[in-house]
């Protein structure tokens, strides 16, 4: 009986050694990242069945200068499409995009702002391949006091950028996003918060892209998610 005790003790000591525990922790973190990535992909597939309303506000020096309200959905080919809603409660365009700048400058500004919103989409839409790659390779840390795991990395979409995600440890859904990147040579700060419907759909509820050098910001709110019968 005594001969069997020593091998068992050695085995236990090996399993519980710092190196073994570290490998186990790394495996758990990697497995969690894969689960988060898989949940995000499943959520992307679910979102293709929904139609929602998106409100975009453009702020210049802290003042709202333009508002755009659109109906958003995916077409049969899986491409995101936007249909402008033009009603009295949300006239478009108005403010400096029509009156305060010349027509040529207006077009340049519209292209810039559309591109800025597209940049926001690259970091927050669930179909972004590079973000999914980041989530698969990143190591989650936490959870914090609110139960969220954080995942941070660099060079995710563009060289030199930084991305931090906060993920719900139970549902594997994204709760918050914080990004530092550049757009057309300007430093840009992006942030977003997410909500989850009773159906389980996780969506970007609010996001903001800020360009400090230009004193411009684009704020996006998504709401009224509906699943057609």
LUMROPA-43812 format. One record per residue: residue number from 1; x, y, z of N, C-alpha, C, O in turn; chain. Coordinates in pm, 1 decimal. Atoms other than C-alpha are relative to their C-alpha. Layout:
NUM  X  Y  Z  X  Y  Z  X  Y  Z  X  Y  Z  A
...
This chain:
1  82.3  -119.6  0.0  0.0  0.0  0.0  86.4  125.5  0.0  51.5  224.6  -64.1  A
2  -82.8  -118.5  -9.0  281.3  240.6  80.2  65.1  34.9  -133.2  90.2  151.8  -162.5  A
3  -62.2  -24.7  128.6  436.5  193.8  -264.8  -91.7  81.2  -93.2  -42.9  155.5  -178.4  A
4  93.2  -71.1  88.6  123.2  332.6  -431.2  -22.5  143.3  43.7  -75.0  224.3  -32.7  A
5  23.9  -135.1  -49.9  116.4  643.2  -214.5  93.8  99.5  -65.3  51.3  209.2  -101.5  A
6  -98.3  -92.3  55.2  435.0  799.3  -350.8  -30.1  39.9  -143.8  -29.6  159.0  -175.0  A
7  35.6  -40.2  136.7  343.3  783.5  -719.9  -122.3  90.0  -5.4  -125.5  185.2  -83.3  A
8  119.7  -82.7  -1.8  1.7  927.7  -642.8  33.3  140.6  48.0  -17.6  238.5  -6.5  A
9  -39.6  -131.5  -50.0  159.2  1210.3  -443.5  76.2  77.1  -105.9  56.8  197.5  -122.2  A
10  -75.3  -65.3  107.0  398.5  1282.4  -729.3  -93.7  50.4  -108.5  -78.3  161.6  -159.0  A
11  96.3  -38.4  102.7  110.2  1287.1  -976.1  -78.5  123.2  41.7  -98.3  214.6  -38.3  A
12  75.7  -114.4  -49.9  -88.6  1527.4  -760.0  86.2  125.5  -1.6  39.9  233.9  -37.1  A
13  -89.5  -116.6  -2.7  215.0  1752.9  -719.2  23.5  53.3  -139.9  36.4  174.3  -158.4  A
14  -19.2  -44.6  137.8  263.5  1761.5  -1097.1  -122.6  74.2  -51.1  -111.5  178.4  -115.7  A
15  124.1  -62.1  45.7  -100.3  1842.5  -1163.8  -17.5  137.0  62.2  -64.7  230.3  -2.7  A
16  19.8  -124.6  -73.0  -99.5  2115.3  -903.1  120.1  92.9  -6.9  121.9  196.2  60.1  A
17  -117.3  -86.0  10.5  237.6  2259.6  -999.8  -35.7  129.7  -68.7  -133.2  134.3  -143.8  A
18  28.3  -128.8  63.5  250.9  2625.4  -1108.1  -5.3  -7.8  -151.1  -90.0  56.5  -213.1  A
19  -1.7  10.7  145.4  337.4  2528.1  -1466.1  -128.0  -64.2  -51.2  -186.8  -18.6  -149.3  A
20  121.5  68.5  43.1  45.3  2288.4  -1492.7  -121.3  88.1  18.7  -209.9  92.3  -66.8  A
21  112.9  -90.4  -23.8  -193.0  2537.6  -1337.9  -1.7  112.7  -101.8  -108.6  154.5  -146.4  A
22  -7.5  -107.2  99.3  -69.8  2807.0  -1576.3  -51.4  -48.4  -134.5  -124.7  22.9  -203.1  A
23  48.0  55.1  126.2  -129.8  2580.0  -1875.1  -150.8  -18.3  2.5  -218.8  7.1  -96.9  A
24  144.4  16.4  -12.9  -477.4  2500.8  -1745.0  -71.3  133.3  -12.1  -175.8  142.4  -76.6  A
25  59.4  -133.6  7.5  -552.3  2871.5  -1702.7  1.4  52.0  -142.5  -95.6  112.4  -188.3  A
26  -8.8  -44.7  138.3  -429.7  2944.4  -2054.8  -102.1  -71.0  -86.6  -164.2  -9.6  -173.4  A
27  99.1  75.1  75.8  -648.8  2667.7  -2193.5  -139.6  54.0  26.4  -219.4  68.0  -66.2  A
28  131.7  -53.0  -35.6  -949.9  2805.1  -2005.8  -24.1  133.6  -67.1  -133.0  158.3  -119.0  A
29  13.4  -131.2  62.6  -887.2  3156.3  -2135.2  -19.0  -13.0  -150.1  -103.3  54.8  -208.8  A
30  12.9  20.2  143.9  -839.9  3035.1  -2491.7  -136.9  -57.4  -34.7  -199.5  -16.9  -132.7  A
31  130.9  59.9  22.9  -1152.8  2824.1  -2468.7  -109.8  103.7  15.2  -207.0  103.0  -60.5  A
32  99.6  -105.0  -19.5  -1347.6  3122.3  -2336.3  -2.4  95.0  -120.0  -109.4  137.5  -163.5  A
33  -6.7  -87.0  116.7  -1226.2  3337.3  -2626.0  -70.3  -63.3  -119.0  -141.6  4.7  -192.8  A
34  68.0  70.9  108.6  -1344.7  3073.2  -2872.4  -151.2  2.7  20.5  -226.5  23.2  -74.8  A
35  143.7  -4.4  -29.3  -1683.9  3060.0  -2699.6  -58.3  137.6  -29.8  -168.4  148.5  -83.7  A
36  45.5  -136.0  26.6  -1713.9  3438.2  -2720.8  -9.3  23.3  -150.0  -106.3  82.0  -197.8  A
37  -0.1  -15.7  144.8  -1623.7  3432.1  -3089.5  -116.2  -75.7  -62.9  -182.1  -24.3  -153.3  A
38  110.8  79.1  52.9  -1876.0  3156.2  -3158.4  -134.4  65.4  30.8  -224.4  66.2  -53.1  A
39  123.9  -68.8  -36.1  -2147.3  3345.2  -2971.0  -21.5  122.1  -88.1  -134.6  152.9  -125.7  A
40  9.3  -118.3  85.4  -2069.7  3655.1  -3177.4  -41.9  -37.4  -142.3  -121.6  32.8  -204.5  A
41  38.7  46.0  132.9  -2096.9  3462.3  -3503.1  -146.5  -42.7  -4.0  -217.7  -11.7  -99.6  A
42  140.2  40.0  -6.4  -2428.5  3309.0  -3397.7  -90.8  122.1  9.3  -199.4  124.5  -48.5  A
43  77.6  -123.0  -12.5  -2550.9  3655.6  -3302.2  -9.0  73.1  -134.7  -112.0  132.1  -167.2  A
44  -0.3  -62.8  132.1  -2451.3  3786.9  -3646.4  -102.4  -66.0  -90.8  -172.6  2.5  -165.3  A
45  98.1  71.3  80.9  -2660.9  3517.2  -3812.6  -141.7  36.9  42.0  -229.2  52.9  -43.2  A
46  132.1  -36.5  -50.6  -2958.3  3604.3  -3590.0  -37.5  141.8  -44.1  -153.2  167.8  -77.2  A
47  26.9  -139.5  35.4  -2926.9  3975.6  -3670.3  -47.6  14.7  -143.9  -117.6  110.9  -175.7  A
48  42.4  -7.2  139.3  -2980.8  3905.4  -4040.1  -151.3  -14.0  -15.0  -205.9  14.8  -121.5  A
49  144.7  16.7  5.4  -3344.2  3831.1  -3955.3  -74.0  123.1  53.5  -197.0  123.1  58.3  A
50  62.0  -115.5  -64.5  -3408.3  4173.0  -3797.7  7.2  124.5  -87.9  94.9  139.2  -173.0  A
51  0.2  -135.7  54.0  -3496.5  4521.2  -3915.5  -2.7  95.2  118.3  -73.0  70.5  216.3  A
52  -3.4  -92.3  -112.3  -3418.9  4818.8  -3693.2  15.6  143.0  -47.8  40.0  168.9  -165.6  A
53  -12.5  -142.5  29.5  -3405.5  5196.9  -3676.3  132.9  50.5  54.4  172.8  17.0  166.0  A
54  -129.3  -56.8  -39.4  -3075.8  5384.9  -3662.8  -7.0  152.0  -10.1  -46.8  206.6  -112.9  A
55  -2.3  -145.9  -4.6  -3041.9  5749.4  -3562.0  144.4  46.3  12.1  214.5  9.9  106.5  A
56  -136.2  -52.4  0.6  -2717.6  5928.0  -3645.9  -3.5  150.8  17.3  -72.0  221.2  -57.0  A
57  -10.7  -144.2  -22.2  -2636.9  6271.8  -3508.8  144.3  43.6  -18.8  237.1  -22.7  27.6  A
58  -131.4  -57.8  22.5  -2343.5  6484.5  -3618.1  13.2  123.3  87.7  -70.3  213.6  83.3  A
59  -22.9  -112.1  -90.7  -2201.6  6722.3  -3360.1  125.6  74.7  -41.1  230.0  14.8  -67.1  A
60  -113.0  -87.7  29.3  -1975.2  7016.3  -3435.6  20.3  90.5  120.9  -66.5  171.1  154.3  A
61  -30.2  -75.4  -121.5  -1808.5  7168.3  -3127.5  -109.6  -19.3  105.7  -147.7  74.9  175.1  A
62  97.6  33.9  -102.2  -2064.8  6992.6  -2909.1  -143.5  31.7  -34.2  -233.3  1.0  44.2  A
63  135.0  -36.5  39.3  -2368.0  7121.8  -3098.2  -49.2  -92.6  -112.1  22.9  -117.9  -208.7  A
64  56.9  87.1  102.4  -2597.6  6891.9  -3298.9  -25.6  81.4  -126.1  -97.3  181.4  -123.4  A
65  12.0  -72.9  125.2  -2575.3  7002.0  -3661.6  -79.7  -76.2  -106.1  -130.4  -15.6  -200.5  A
66  71.2  77.7  100.6  -2737.4  6719.6  -3853.8  -51.4  -129.2  63.3  13.0  -186.5  151.2  A
67  60.0  123.0  -51.4  -2964.5  6423.0  -3784.4  -45.2  -86.2  -117.6  -106.6  -36.4  -211.9  A
68  38.9  94.0  104.6  -3018.6  6116.6  -4000.4  -67.7  -120.1  66.5  -9.8  -182.7  155.4  A
69  70.9  117.7  -50.6  -3279.1  5846.8  -3926.0  -22.3  -95.7  -115.8  -74.8  -57.5  -220.4  A
70  6.7  98.8  107.1  -3267.9  5527.9  -4129.1  -60.2  -130.8  49.0  -48.6  -165.8  166.5  A
71  41.7  138.0  -23.9  -3434.1  5187.5  -4147.4  111.5  -89.2  -51.3  157.9  -72.9  -164.1  A
72  -115.9  82.1  33.5  -3163.2  4921.3  -4148.8  -38.3  -147.9  1.6  -112.0  -193.6  89.0  A
73  16.3  145.3  1.0  -3166.3  4554.8  -4246.2  102.8  -60.6  -94.1  181.4  11.0  -156.2  A
74  -88.6  71.0  91.9  -2976.1  4292.6  -4442.2  -80.0  -47.5  -119.7  -191.6  -97.3  -105.1  A
75  67.6  48.6  119.2  -3066.2  4212.0  -4799.9  24.1  -150.1  -14.8  101.3  -208.1  61.5  A
76  -16.0  146.0  15.8  -3092.1  3852.0  -4928.9  142.8  -44.8  -25.8  174.4  -162.5  -8.7  A
77  -138.8  35.0  27.2  -2723.4  3864.3  -5022.8  90.3  21.9  121.7  212.4  9.1  112.6  A
78  -76.8  -17.7  -122.3  -2618.9  3937.5  -4663.2  67.4  133.7  13.5  154.4  150.0  99.0  A
79  -60.2  -133.2  -6.1  -2529.2  4302.4  -4726.6  -88.9  93.9  80.9  -211.3  91.8  68.2  A
80  74.0  -96.1  -80.8  -2628.5  4575.0  -4481.4  -51.6  111.8  -89.2  24.7  169.1  -167.0  A
81  57.0  -107.5  79.7  -2864.8  4825.8  -4640.0  -76.9  96.2  90.2  -136.4  56.8  190.5  A
82  61.6  -107.1  -77.3  -3000.1  5156.4  -4511.3  -98.8  75.0  -88.1  -67.5  109.9  -202.0  A
83  102.2  -76.4  71.0  -3321.2  5332.6  -4617.0  -31.5  123.7  82.4  -71.3  114.2  198.5  A
84  21.3  -125.0  -71.4  -3355.6  5697.9  -4524.9  -147.0  21.3  31.0  -232.6  3.6  -55.7  A
85  134.6  -37.6  -41.8  -3666.6  5794.8  -4327.8  -6.4  152.0  -2.1  65.8  218.5  72.2  A
86  9.6  -145.0  15.8  -3767.0  6145.8  -4428.7  -135.7  46.7  49.9  -234.8  41.0  -23.0  A
87  126.1  -48.9  -54.3  -4033.1  6288.1  -4198.8  24.2  132.1  73.7  137.9  176.9  88.3  A
88  -10.7  -132.8  -61.1  -4107.4  6613.7  -4018.3  74.9  -2.8  132.4  129.5  99.2  174.4  A
89  -67.1  7.0  -129.9  -3962.1  6489.8  -3690.3  150.9  -14.8  -13.9  224.7  5.5  82.5  A
90  -143.7  18.1  20.3  -3621.4  6421.4  -3844.6  39.6  49.9  -138.0  77.8  -30.1  -223.5  A
91  -37.2  -53.2  131.2  -3552.9  6654.5  -4137.5  147.0  -24.0  -30.6  232.2  -15.8  57.8  A
92  -137.0  26.3  40.7  -3240.7  6575.0  -4333.5  22.0  51.3  -141.4  -64.5  27.3  -225.7  A
93  -94.6  -49.0  -100.1  -3016.2  6743.3  -4407.1  -36.3  138.8  47.5  -121.7  204.7  -11.8  A
94  14.0  -138.8  -41.2  -3002.7  7065.9  -4212.5  128.3  41.9  69.0  220.2  -38.8  82.3  A
95  -120.1  -45.9  -68.9  -2746.4  7278.5  -4030.5  112.7  27.4  -96.4  91.7  64.7  -211.8  A
96  -115.8  -43.0  77.9  -2394.9  7329.1  -4153.2  17.7  -81.2  -126.9  84.3  -35.1  -219.6  A
97  -14.6  78.8  121.2  -2420.8  7047.9  -4408.5  -74.1  63.5  -117.9  -45.2  29.8  -232.7  A
98  71.7  -64.9  109.2  -2659.4  7265.4  -4610.9  35.5  147.4  -12.5  52.1  197.2  -123.9  A
99  -5.3  -146.1  6.1  -2606.6  7630.3  -4516.4  138.0  58.9  24.4  173.5  159.0  -37.9  A
100  -117.5  -70.1  -50.0  -2273.2  7700.4  -4353.9  125.9  -21.1  -83.5  224.1  50.7  -64.5  A
101  -119.0  24.9  78.5  -2028.6  7558.1  -4607.8  -35.7  -10.9  -146.2  -150.7  -37.6  -181.2  A
102  22.1  6.0  143.7  -1988.9  7561.9  -4982.5  -36.8  -141.7  -41.5  -9.4  -237.6  30.6  A
103  47.3  128.6  47.3  -2135.1  7279.3  -5188.0  113.7  -101.9  -10.6  96.2  -217.6  27.7  A
104  -112.3  91.5  14.1  -1796.7  7126.0  -5262.5  50.5  -46.4  136.1  79.2  -164.5  155.9  A
105  -44.1  35.2  -134.3  -1691.7  7138.1  -4899.1  -103.3  -87.4  69.1  -68.5  -176.1  147.0  A
106  105.6  82.2  -58.9  -2028.4  6993.9  -4799.7  14.3  -145.7  -43.4  1.5  -237.3  37.9  A
107  -15.4  135.7  50.0  -1972.2  6692.4  -5021.3  119.0  -68.6  64.1  111.4  -186.0  100.2  A
108  -117.5  57.3  -65.9  -1625.1  6639.4  -4876.7  -31.8  -37.7  144.2  9.4  -143.6  191.8  A
109  33.4  27.5  -138.3  -1764.0  6661.3  -4524.6  -93.9  -120.0  11.0  -78.0  -202.5  101.0  A
110  92.6  112.8  -3.2  -2047.5  6417.7  -4600.4  75.6  -131.2  -21.5  51.1  -230.2  47.4  A
111  -79.8  119.6  26.0  -1799.3  6167.8  -4745.2  84.1  -35.7  121.8  96.7  -152.9  157.3  A
112  -82.0  22.4  -120.1  -1576.3  6210.5  -4440.1  -84.1  -61.5  111.5  -42.2  -157.8  175.7  A
113  83.1  47.1  -110.4  -1861.1  6157.2  -4195.7  -57.9  -138.3  -27.4  -70.5  -219.7  64.1  A
114  46.6  133.5  35.3  -2000.7  5858.3  -4384.1  112.2  -101.1  22.3  88.7  -210.9  72.8  A
115  -114.3  87.3  -23.3  -1652.9  5707.5  -4376.1  27.2  -21.4  147.2  67.7  -130.0  188.6  A
116  -20.9  10.5  -144.4  -1627.2  5779.3  -4005.4  -98.8  -97.6  61.3  -62.7  -176.7  148.5  A
117  97.9  96.6  -49.8  -1949.0  5590.4  -3939.8  35.6  -141.1  -46.4  16.4  -237.9  27.3  A
118  -44.1  130.1  48.0  -1818.1  5307.9  -4155.0  114.4  -55.7  83.1  122.8  -176.4  106.1  A
119  -108.9  41.4  -87.7  -1506.3  5300.1  -3939.3  -55.5  -56.2  130.1  -7.0  -157.4  180.5  A
120  65.0  47.4  -121.5  -1727.6  5261.8  -3634.1  -57.7  -138.7  -21.5  -46.3  -225.4  65.1  A
121  58.5  130.3  30.8  -1905.9  4971.6  -3802.3  106.3  -110.0  -2.6  80.3  -222.6  39.8  A
122  -103.5  101.8  11.3  -1577.5  4792.0  -3865.6  39.3  -57.2  135.7  77.6  -173.8  145.6  A
123  -38.9  45.5  -132.7  -1508.7  4770.7  -3493.3  -116.9  -56.9  81.1  -94.8  -127.3  179.6  A
124  112.4  38.0  -85.1  -1861.7  4705.4  -3367.3  -98.9  -96.6  -63.8  -169.0  -167.2  8.8  A
125  94.7  93.1  60.7  -2064.0  4509.6  -3624.4  47.5  -143.2  21.7  167.2  -170.8  13.5  A
126  -39.3  137.2  -34.8  -2069.8  4138.3  -3540.3  55.6  -80.2  -115.6  104.1  -191.4  -94.3  A
127  -49.9  75.0  113.8  -1969.5  4035.4  -3892.6  143.2  36.5  -36.7  195.8  -15.8  -134.9  A
128  -134.7  -43.6  32.7  -1627.9  4202.3  -3887.3  99.8  -112.7  24.8  120.8  -154.0  138.9  A
129  -88.2  114.8  -12.3  -1378.6  3925.5  -3957.9  120.6  24.3  86.6  158.2  -62.7  165.1  A
130  -121.2  -28.3  -76.5  -1073.9  4095.4  -3806.7  -29.3  7.0  149.6  53.8  -32.9  231.3  A
131  36.5  -3.3  -141.4  -1258.3  4156.7  -3479.6  -20.1  -141.6  51.7  18.1  -173.1  164.4  A
132  17.4  139.2  -39.7  -1356.4  3789.7  -3471.3  135.6  -68.1  17.9  154.8  -144.4  112.6  A
133  -134.5  56.0  -14.1  -993.4  3692.7  -3529.0  64.6  47.0  130.1  129.7  -30.7  200.0  A
134  -53.9  -55.6  -124.1  -893.7  3922.8  -3243.4  -58.4  -71.9  121.9  13.7  -103.4  216.6  A
135  65.0  61.9  -114.4  -1147.3  3763.7  -3010.4  44.9  -143.8  18.8  50.0  -193.8  131.1  A
136  -45.8  138.3  -9.6  -1023.9  3415.2  -3092.3  139.4  -9.0  59.4  169.5  -103.1  132.8  A
137  -138.4  4.9  -44.9  -660.5  3498.3  -3018.8  25.1  73.9  131.5  122.9  45.2  200.5  A
138  -20.9  -79.4  -121.8  -701.3  3746.0  -2730.4  -25.7  -83.4  124.8  -101.5  -180.4  122.8  A
139  18.6  68.7  -127.5  -680.5  3634.2  -2369.7  -88.6  84.6  90.6  -50.4  195.1  128.9  A
140  88.1  -76.5  -89.3  -975.8  3744.2  -2154.9  62.0  15.7  138.4  135.3  -71.3  185.3  A
141  -44.5  -27.2  -136.3  -900.0  3899.3  -1815.9  -122.4  33.9  83.9  -217.8  93.4  33.8  A
142  112.4  -26.9  -87.5  -1132.4  3923.5  -1520.2  -57.5  -128.7  55.6  10.9  -231.1  57.7  A
143  96.7  -110.0  17.6  -1411.8  3908.1  -1436.9  21.4  114.0  99.4  86.4  98.2  202.8  A
144  -5.8  -114.1  -89.8  -1442.5  4253.1  -1283.3  -117.9  -4.1  96.4  -189.5  -104.1  102.5  A
145  106.6  -2.5  -100.9  -1687.7  4358.7  -1011.1  -138.1  -15.5  -60.2  -229.9  -62.7  6.9  A
146  130.5  12.0  65.5  -1972.6  4370.5  -1263.8  -15.3  -130.6  -76.4  -116.2  -151.3  -143.7  A
147  8.2  129.6  66.2  -1897.2  4022.0  -1396.7  44.4  0.9  -144.6  18.6  -95.0  -217.3  A
148  -42.2  -10.6  138.8  -1744.2  4140.1  -1724.0  146.9  -38.8  -15.1  231.0  -3.1  67.4  A
149  -136.9  29.9  38.5  -1431.3  3997.2  -1885.2  46.1  105.3  -100.1  -33.7  152.0  -181.4  A
150  -54.1  -95.0  96.8  -1205.2  4235.1  -2077.5  99.6  -71.1  -90.8  168.3  -164.4  -49.4  A
151  -92.5  53.3  99.2  -1006.8  4156.8  -2392.3  61.6  119.8  -70.4  -11.1  203.1  -124.5  A
152  -67.4  -116.1  58.2  -747.1  4403.2  -2521.6  104.6  -45.5  -100.0  166.8  -150.6  -84.5  A
153  -99.8  32.3  100.6  -524.6  4407.9  -2826.6  29.6  120.0  -87.8  -37.5  222.9  -80.2  A
154  -43.4  -106.7  90.4  -349.9  4619.5  -3088.3  4.2  -51.5  -143.1  4.7  -172.1  -167.5  A
155  -9.5  34.4  142.3  -333.2  4628.6  -3468.9  -112.6  -95.2  -41.5  -88.9  -195.2  -109.2  A
156  114.7  87.9  23.5  -682.1  4477.9  -3492.5  -59.1  21.3  -137.9  -74.3  -74.4  -213.9  A
157  54.5  -33.6  131.4  -829.3  4656.1  -3795.6  102.9  75.9  -82.9  120.2  49.2  -201.8  A
158  -104.2  -77.3  66.6  -553.2  4905.6  -3880.0  126.5  0.0  86.0  118.1  -12.8  208.2  A
159  -124.1  -4.1  -77.7  -185.5  4923.9  -3778.9  -1.5  114.0  101.8  -39.1  226.9  70.4  A
160  -9.3  -100.4  -104.4  -136.1  5106.4  -3450.9  -125.5  23.8  79.6  -123.4  102.3  174.4  A
161  123.2  -21.3  -75.7  -496.1  5085.7  -3331.0  1.1  -83.5  127.9  86.0  -170.9  145.4  A
162  17.1  79.7  -121.6  -606.4  4950.3  -2993.3  -149.0  -23.9  21.4  -231.3  64.6  -1.9  A
163  140.0  39.6  -20.3  -928.2  4768.5  -2908.0  -13.1  -71.0  133.1  63.6  -162.1  164.2  A
164  33.8  68.6  -124.3  -1073.6  4671.6  -2571.8  -148.0  -35.1  -2.0  -232.8  50.6  -26.9  A
165  137.9  47.3  -8.6  -1389.7  4462.9  -2539.0  -28.7  -45.0  142.1  56.7  -103.8  208.3  A
166  48.2  53.7  -126.5  -1587.6  4392.4  -2224.4  -115.1  -94.5  -31.1  -211.0  -57.1  -98.7  A
167  93.3  105.9  37.0  -1785.8  4070.2  -2243.1  -67.0  -57.6  123.8  -2.3  -78.9  226.3  A
168  75.3  63.1  -107.9  -2058.1  3924.6  -2021.7  47.0  -144.7  15.9  43.8  -222.2  -79.7  A
169  -54.7  132.6  -22.5  -1913.4  3612.0  -1864.3  -102.3  -111.2  -10.4  -64.7  -225.6  -36.0  A
170  104.4  100.7  4.9  -2247.7  3428.8  -1860.7  -51.4  -21.1  -142.8  -61.2  -134.5  -189.8  A
171  60.6  10.4  132.5  -2392.2  3506.8  -2204.0  102.9  0.2  -112.7  70.7  -37.0  -225.6  A
172  -106.2  -16.5  99.8  -2059.7  3564.9  -2387.5  -29.6  113.8  -97.2  33.4  122.2  -202.6  A
173  33.1  -113.5  84.7  -2216.2  3879.2  -2536.1  87.9  119.6  34.5  128.6  137.9  149.3  A
174  -76.6  -122.4  -20.8  -2023.0  4202.9  -2583.6  -85.3  102.4  73.7  -202.2  121.7  40.4  A
175  70.0  -102.4  -76.3  -2120.5  4472.8  -2334.2  49.1  140.3  -35.0  -30.9  233.5  -43.4  A
176  -58.0  -130.8  31.7  -1882.2  4759.8  -2421.4  118.7  -16.9  -93.4  180.8  -123.0  -98.8  A
177  -114.9  -3.3  89.3  -1618.3  4852.5  -2677.3  67.3  136.0  13.0  -0.1  238.8  19.8  A
178  -76.8  -124.3  -1.2  -1341.7  5113.3  -2659.6  114.1  -14.0  -100.8  188.9  -111.8  -98.0  A
179  -99.1  7.8  107.2  -1115.9  5191.2  -2957.6  75.6  131.3  -11.3  17.6  238.9  3.1  A
180  -81.0  -113.8  41.3  -829.7  5426.8  -3036.0  61.4  -34.1  -135.0  133.4  -133.1  -147.6  A
181  -46.6  28.8  134.7  -750.2  5445.7  -3406.3  19.4  130.8  -74.7  17.8  237.9  -14.0  A
182  -14.5  -120.0  82.3  -698.0  5688.7  -3694.1  -91.4  -10.8  -120.9  -127.0  -120.3  -164.4  A
183  81.0  -5.3  120.4  -907.9  5799.7  -3989.2  44.8  119.7  -82.3  35.7  234.4  -38.5  A
184  -52.5  -103.2  89.4  -761.9  5993.6  -4281.2  101.7  90.0  71.4  101.9  212.0  54.4  A
185  -106.3  -71.4  -68.5  -469.2  6092.7  -4062.5  -37.8  62.2  133.0  48.9  114.3  203.2  A
186  45.4  -59.4  -125.7  -679.8  6210.2  -3767.7  -15.3  -107.3  107.8  -71.3  -213.5  80.4  A
187  29.2  92.4  -110.1  -675.7  6035.8  -3427.6  -150.7  -3.7  26.8  -216.9  100.1  27.7  A
188  143.2  18.3  -23.0  -1022.5  5894.8  -3356.3  -20.0  -88.2  122.2  50.3  -187.5  141.1  A
189  38.3  79.8  -116.2  -1176.9  5764.1  -3036.0  -141.0  -53.9  -22.5  -233.3  21.1  -54.2  A
190  129.2  65.8  19.3  -1461.8  5514.5  -3061.0  -42.3  -68.0  129.7  40.0  -125.7  200.7  A
191  54.0  71.8  -115.7  -1686.3  5382.3  -2786.1  -140.2  -47.6  -34.0  -210.2  15.5  -113.1  A
192  133.1  54.7  27.0  -2000.2  5169.5  -2788.0  -47.0  -82.1  118.6  32.9  -143.8  189.1  A
193  62.7  85.3  -100.8  -2240.6  5002.2  -2547.8  -104.6  -86.5  -68.6  -166.5  -45.0  -166.6  A
194  87.7  97.9  62.3  -2451.9  4698.3  -2626.8  -113.7  -39.2  94.7  -100.7  -31.5  216.8  A
195  115.1  49.4  -75.1  -2792.4  4567.3  -2516.9  -42.7  -133.8  -59.1  -3.4  -168.9  -170.4  A
196  45.3  131.9  43.8  -2961.0  4227.6  -2544.7  -151.7  -9.1  8.9  -210.7  25.0  111.4  A
197  144.4  17.5  3.5  -3320.0  4154.7  -2647.3  -38.4  -131.0  68.8  46.7  -218.0  87.6  A
198  44.7  127.4  -58.5  -3530.9  3881.4  -2482.1  26.1  -119.6  -91.0  43.2  -231.5  -42.7  A
199  -27.2  108.3  95.1  -3474.3  3676.2  -2799.3  144.4  -46.2  6.1  179.2  -151.0  -48.3  A
200  -141.5  31.7  -7.2  -3103.2  3678.0  -2718.6  85.2  80.3  -95.3  207.7  68.5  -92.6  A
201  -76.7  -81.6  93.8  -3003.2  3922.2  -2993.1  76.0  108.0  75.2  16.9  185.7  150.2  A
202  -86.7  -101.2  -58.7  -2710.2  4136.1  -2879.4  29.4  104.7  -106.6  74.8  70.8  -215.9  A
203  -14.9  -103.6  101.9  -2691.2  4471.1  -3057.2  65.3  124.7  58.8  60.4  148.7  179.4  A
204  -61.0  -125.1  -40.6  -2503.7  4799.6  -3046.3  -110.0  102.5  23.0  -174.2  146.4  -72.4  A
205  106.6  -94.5  -32.0  -2742.8  5034.9  -2867.5  44.3  144.8  -19.3  -33.8  228.7  -64.2  A
206  -49.3  -137.8  11.7  -2525.5  5346.0  -2864.9  149.3  -2.9  -30.2  223.8  -83.8  25.0  A
207  -142.4  -9.0  32.6  -2191.8  5441.1  -3015.8  35.2  143.2  -34.9  -49.9  220.5  -78.9  A
208  -47.1  -133.9  33.0  -1983.0  5753.1  -3063.5  141.1  -7.4  -55.9  227.8  -76.0  -1.7  A
209  -132.1  -16.8  58.1  -1688.7  5834.5  -3287.2  37.1  146.7  11.8  -36.1  233.2  -36.4  A
210  -41.1  -137.6  -26.0  -1497.8  6147.8  -3186.0  133.8  28.3  -67.8  228.0  -50.5  -59.4  A
211  -123.5  -45.9  64.8  -1235.1  6337.8  -3386.6  41.7  129.6  69.3  -3.0  237.0  29.2  A
212  -35.5  -120.3  -77.1  -1073.4  6580.2  -3137.0  60.2  111.1  -85.7  31.0  228.4  -62.3  A
213  -64.9  -102.8  81.2  -865.5  6760.6  -3402.0  -99.4  86.3  -76.6  -74.3  204.4  -100.6  A
214  101.1  -72.2  76.8  -1179.0  6859.9  -3593.8  -117.6  44.5  86.7  -208.2  112.6  38.5  A
215  110.2  -30.0  -91.3  -1405.5  6896.1  -3288.3  -131.9  -53.5  -56.4  -236.7  9.8  -43.7  A
216  116.0  66.1  57.9  -1646.1  6659.9  -3464.5  -26.1  -131.4  72.0  66.7  -196.0  120.7  A
217  34.4  132.1  -50.7  -1832.1  6357.8  -3335.4  -125.1  -50.4  -70.6  -212.0  27.5  -109.9  A
218  116.3  66.5  58.3  -2080.8  6111.1  -3479.3  -57.0  -93.0  106.2  13.3  -180.3  157.2  A
219  66.4  83.8  -99.7  -2330.1  5952.7  -3240.5  -107.5  -83.4  -69.0  -185.3  -32.0  -149.4  A
220  93.1  93.1  63.5  -2534.3  5648.0  -3341.1  -80.7  -71.3  107.5  -24.7  -123.3  204.0  A
221  89.9  74.8  -87.5  -2836.8  5499.8  -3163.2  -78.7  -98.7  -85.6  -136.2  -60.9  -187.8  A
222  78.2  102.9  68.1  -2996.2  5172.7  -3275.4  -111.7  -47.9  92.0  -88.6  -73.9  210.0  A
223  114.7  35.7  -84.1  -3342.8  5077.7  -3153.2  -111.8  -56.2  -86.8  -99.3  -65.1  -208.9  A
224  120.1  50.6  67.8  -3684.6  4933.2  -3242.2  32.0  -119.8  -88.1  -3.9  -122.2  -205.8  A
225  -32.6  120.9  73.9  -3552.7  4593.5  -3347.6  -124.2  -84.9  -17.9  -192.7  -117.0  79.2  A
226  118.0  80.0  31.1  -3824.0  4392.1  -3520.0  39.8  -117.4  -87.9  126.1  -106.5  -175.0  A
227  -24.9  120.5  81.1  -3824.4  4042.8  -3663.5  -126.1  -29.1  -81.5  -224.9  -78.3  -27.0  A
228  120.4  23.2  84.2  -4068.1  4020.6  -3959.2  -40.6  -146.7  2.7  42.7  -237.0  10.2  A
229  51.8  137.6  0.4  -4292.1  3716.1  -3963.3  24.9  -64.1  -135.3  -11.2  -179.9  -156.4  A
